[in-house]
């Protein structure tokens, strides 16, 4: 298993850095271009959520991007120590839309094969999995 960990300041300029790391990791894992684009977009949305919503007000905190390259999948964890969003992620509204704008989290669920959320002490952790296509 290969592992990448990147702690970042929750600022807009870090979104592109996180995307770039995700794309490089997907290439290393052997994920095809469609899967790589899905992971890149999901990482972009998740990091954007941290930048916009995790730390309200002028105070900015940190985010954490962890990417694990397994034999059959790429596992991406995006975490923060700010306000949680479990209810937004797991409780779609009657029209399939979630609270707030919620579009980013809906897109993450659409792009990734599995999505889950957990709290670990003070850390909010969004875990996203993209399975590699079966070898031909």
N, C-alpha and C positions, 0 to 999 in steps of 0.2 A: 504494500500500500504506500502510495506517495501522498504527501500532505503539504498543503500550503496554508499559512496563517498570516493575515494582514490586519493589524489594528490601525484604524484610521480616525482622524478628526472628522466629525460629522459636518462636512462642508461640501458644497456642490462640486467643487473641483475633484473630489475623491470618487465621484460616481464613475468617471471615465477610467480612473486607475483600477477600480474594482472590476469593471467590464473587461479591461485588457488582461488582467490576471485570469479571469474566468475563461476567456478565449484561449489564452496560452495553455491553461490546464486542460481544456477540452481537446486541444490539438495533441497534447502529450498522451491523453487517454485513448486517442483514436476515435473520438466521436465524429460523426459525419457533419457536414456543413449545416444541415437543417437542425440537428440536435445542438450544435454549438451556438447557433443563432438563438435558439430557445433558451439556453442557459444564460447567454449574454443578456437577453432581454429581461429574464427573471431576476438576475443579479442587479441589473440597472434599476428595476422597479423596487426591489427590496432595499437597496441602499438609498434610493430616493426617498422611500418612506422614513428611513432613519433620519435623513437630513431634514425633511420637512416636518416630521411629527414626533420624533422620539424626545426631543429636547425643546419644549416650548419656551418662548421668550428669548432673551439675548444670550443666555448661557448655552453653550454648545458642549456636548459630551463626545464620547467616542463610539465607534462601531467596530465590529469584528467580522471579518470574512474568513471562513475556513473552507477549504476545498479538499476533499478526499477523493483520490483516484483509486477505485476498486477494480477488480477484474471485469465486472459486468456493469458498472455504473459510476457516475460522477455524483458525489454527495456534496451539496453546498449548504453551509450554515452561515446565516447572516444574523448577527446578534447586536444588542445594544443594552444599555443600562438605564434607559429612559422609561417613558410611559408605555405600557403594554398595548397590544392590539389583538389579543386572542379572540375577543368577541367579534371583531370585524372580520377576521380570517375565517372563523368557523361557523358564523351564523348568517348565512345569506338571507336577505329580505324576501318578501313575497314575489318580487319580480326577478329574483335571481341576483339582484344587486345588493351590495352590503352597505353597512352604515358608512357615514362620511361619503367621500366619492367612491372609495372602494374599488375603482377600476383597476388600479395597479395590482391589488391582491387577486382579483378575478383573473387578470392576465397571467399572473404567476401560476395559478392553478391550471389554467389552460395550457401553458407552455411546458410545465414539468409533469413528470409521471406520478410523483407522490409529493405531497406538501403536508407538513405538520408544524405545530407550534408547541413550545413548552417554556416554562419558566424554571430557571435554575438559580435559586436564591434571588438575587437582584437582577439577573440577566434574562432578557427576552430572547429566545432562540427560535428562528424560523429555519426549518430544515427542508431542503428541496432535493429531490432525486431525479436524475435523468439516466435511464437505462441505455446501455450501448446496444446497437442492433446485433442480433445473433450473427455469428460468422456464417458465411455462405459456403 
